[in-house]
């Protein structure tokens, strides 16, 4: 099983970006999918999560600006980021709690994608 993240980049404040993350391999089911971020010199922060049924949660600082969504058939999660602020600059990591076809459940991580917001 592996997670492949894509998207991100450089954008001016107020702009938008979308990052995506696709899981592949011997997947039986995926429970939660989500995104963390880590800015230089700061602790990793949980940004948003989405359950298989569609329930979502967000850290307060991104509520109303970011939207997490997923396609269960494609094992893919997206994070749409609007009204970006310089303080959103970080490396964004996707993760997924996956039950493999051997029925072992584990958390898997994407490789991280840089999001830089200029002021």
C-alpha positions as CSV (number, residue, x, y, z in Angstrom):
1,X,0.0,0.0,0.0
2,X,1.2,3.5,-0.8
3,X,-0.1,7.0,-0.8
4,X,0.9,9.4,-3.6
5,X,0.4,13.1,-2.9
6,X,0.3,15.8,-5.6
7,X,-0.5,19.4,-6.0
8,X,0.7,22.2,-3.8
9,X,3.0,24.9,-5.0
10,X,3.4,28.7,-4.7
11,X,0.5,31.1,-4.5
12,X,-0.1,34.6,-3.4
13,X,-2.1,35.4,-0.3
14,X,-5.8,35.1,-1.1
15,X,-5.3,32.5,-3.7
16,X,-6.3,28.9,-3.9
17,X,-4.6,25.6,-4.3
18,X,-5.7,22.0,-4.2
19,X,-3.7,19.0,-3.0
20,X,-4.6,15.4,-3.7
21,X,-3.6,12.1,-2.4
22,X,-4.3,8.7,-3.9
23,X,-4.0,5.4,-2.1
24,X,-3.1,2.2,-4.1
25,X,-2.2,-1.4,-3.4
26,X,-3.9,-4.2,-1.6
27,X,-6.6,-2.2,0.0
28,X,-9.7,-3.7,1.5
29,X,-11.2,-0.5,3.0
30,X,-10.1,2.9,4.2
31,X,-11.6,4.5,7.3
32,X,-10.3,8.0,7.9
33,X,-8.3,10.0,5.4
34,X,-6.8,13.4,6.3
35,X,-4.1,16.0,6.1
36,X,-1.5,17.2,8.5
37,X,0.9,20.1,7.9
38,X,4.2,21.1,9.4
39,X,5.6,24.6,9.1
40,X,9.3,25.2,9.8
41,X,10.0,25.3,13.5
42,X,6.5,24.3,14.4
43,X,4.9,21.1,15.5
44,X,2.9,19.0,13.0
45,X,-0.7,20.1,13.0
46,X,-3.8,18.1,12.0
47,X,-5.6,20.2,9.4
48,X,-8.6,18.1,8.3
49,X,-10.1,14.7,8.3
50,X,-12.8,12.9,6.4
51,X,-14.4,9.6,7.3
52,X,-15.6,7.0,4.8
53,X,-19.1,8.1,5.3
54,X,-18.2,11.7,4.5
55,X,-18.1,13.3,8.0
56,X,-15.4,16.0,8.1
57,X,-13.5,17.9,10.8
58,X,-11.2,20.9,10.5
59,X,-8.8,22.7,12.7
60,X,-10.3,26.1,13.6
61,X,-7.7,28.1,11.7
62,X,-8.9,26.7,8.3
63,X,-12.6,26.4,8.9
64,X,-14.5,28.2,6.1
65,X,-11.4,28.3,3.9
66,X,-10.4,24.7,3.4
67,X,-12.6,21.8,2.2
68,X,-11.6,18.2,2.4
69,X,-13.3,15.6,0.2
70,X,-12.8,12.0,-0.9
71,X,-13.8,9.5,-3.5
72,X,-14.1,6.1,-1.9
73,X,-14.1,4.3,-5.3
74,X,-10.8,6.0,-6.3
75,X,-9.3,5.9,-2.8
76,X,-8.4,9.5,-3.2
77,X,-8.7,12.5,-0.9
78,X,-8.4,16.2,-1.8
79,X,-7.9,19.3,0.2
80,X,-9.2,22.4,-1.5
81,X,-7.5,25.5,0.0
82,X,-9.1,28.9,-0.6
83,X,-8.3,32.4,0.8
84,X,-4.8,31.2,1.6
85,X,-2.7,33.1,4.1
86,X,1.0,33.2,4.6
87,X,0.6,31.2,7.8
88,X,-0.8,28.3,5.8
89,X,2.7,27.8,4.4
90,X,3.9,24.3,5.3
91,X,4.6,20.9,4.1
92,X,1.3,19.1,3.8
93,X,1.1,15.3,4.5
94,X,-1.8,13.1,3.7
95,X,-2.6,10.0,5.6
96,X,-5.0,7.2,5.6
97,X,-6.0,4.4,8.0
98,X,-6.2,1.4,5.7
99,X,-7.4,-2.1,6.2
100,X,-5.4,-4.2,3.8
101,X,-6.7,-7.3,2.0
102,X,-5.0,-9.4,4.7
103,X,-7.2,-7.5,7.1
104,X,-4.3,-5.8,8.8
105,X,-5.0,-2.2,9.6
106,X,-2.3,0.5,9.6
107,X,-1.8,4.2,9.1
108,X,-0.1,5.1,5.8
109,X,1.5,8.4,4.9
110,X,2.0,10.3,1.7
111,X,5.4,11.9,0.9
112,X,4.5,15.5,1.7
113,X,3.9,18.4,-0.6
114,X,5.0,22.0,-0.1
115,X,2.5,24.8,0.0
116,X,4.0,28.3,0.0
117,X,1.8,31.4,0.4
118,X,3.5,34.7,-0.3
119,X,2.3,37.9,1.2
